[in-house]
Amino acid sequence: MENSKLKEIRASSVTVEVTDAATGVTVRRTLPIDYVETANGLRLIAEDSHGNPSELVFYSGFGLGKIRDLTGGGPDADPCGGHSGH
């Protein structure tokens, strides 16, 4: 599949690689975290220490722009030319 046609990335686990600042030791861990990425941003979905669902959402610039528009914070412009009332 070409990356240009890819609309969404989904996975049921993520692999995290970190390098300890003090020792320089690098470790990798595969974690049971659902991963969903679209043009709007990405969501990480897992359980907290009590087994309750928990999510982290990171919005892309594109996603933030859409949220601003939906909540009235975007530019006062008619993008499709059919709703200006003129």
VENKAMO-V879528 format. One record per residue. N is the residue number from 1. PSI is psi in whole degrees, -180 to 180 (none if undefined). OMEGA is omega in whole degrees, 0 to 359 (* if undefined). Layout:
N/PSI/OMEGA ; N/PSI/OMEGA
This chain:
1/135/178 ; 2/143/177 ; 3/-31/182 ; 4/-21/180 ; 5/-6/182 ; 6/120/182 ; 7/-25/185 ; 8/143/175 ; 9/130/179 ; 10/143/175 ; 11/154/180 ; 12/2/174 ; 13/158/177 ; 14/150/176 ; 15/124/181 ; 16/133/176 ; 17/126/180 ; 18/152/175 ; 19/120/180 ; 20/128/183 ; 21/-34/184 ; 22/-41/187 ; 23/-20/184 ; 24/3/180 ; 25/132/178 ; 26/132/178 ; 27/150/176 ; 28/139/177 ; 29/135/172 ; 30/125/187 ; 31/146/179 ; 32/72/181 ; 33/126/175 ; 34/136/184 ; 35/126/177 ; 36/122/180 ; 37/131/174 ; 38/-176/177 ; 39/-23/180 ; 40/-23/181 ; 41/-157/178 ; 42/152/179 ; 43/136/173 ; 44/124/187 ; 45/125/181 ; 46/-165/176 ; 47/146/175 ; 48/-174/184 ; 49/-13/178 ; 50/5/179 ; 51/9/179 ; 52/146/178 ; 53/142/180 ; 54/144/180 ; 55/147/168 ; 56/132/180 ; 57/130/177 ; 58/114/182 ; 59/141/173 ; 60/170/175 ; 61/-40/178 ; 62/-46/180 ; 63/-41/178 ; 64/-40/177 ; 65/-41/179 ; 66/-40/178 ; 67/-44/178 ; 68/-45/180 ; 69/-44/182 ; 70/-28/182 ; 71/11/176 ; 72/10/182 ; 73/0/181 ; 74/-178/180 ; 75/149/177 ; 76/79/182 ; 77/150/178 ; 78/97/187 ; 79/-24/183 ; 80/-7/175 ; 81/6/183 ; 82/2/185 ; 83/15/185 ; 84/-17/177 ; 85/5/180 ; 86/none/*
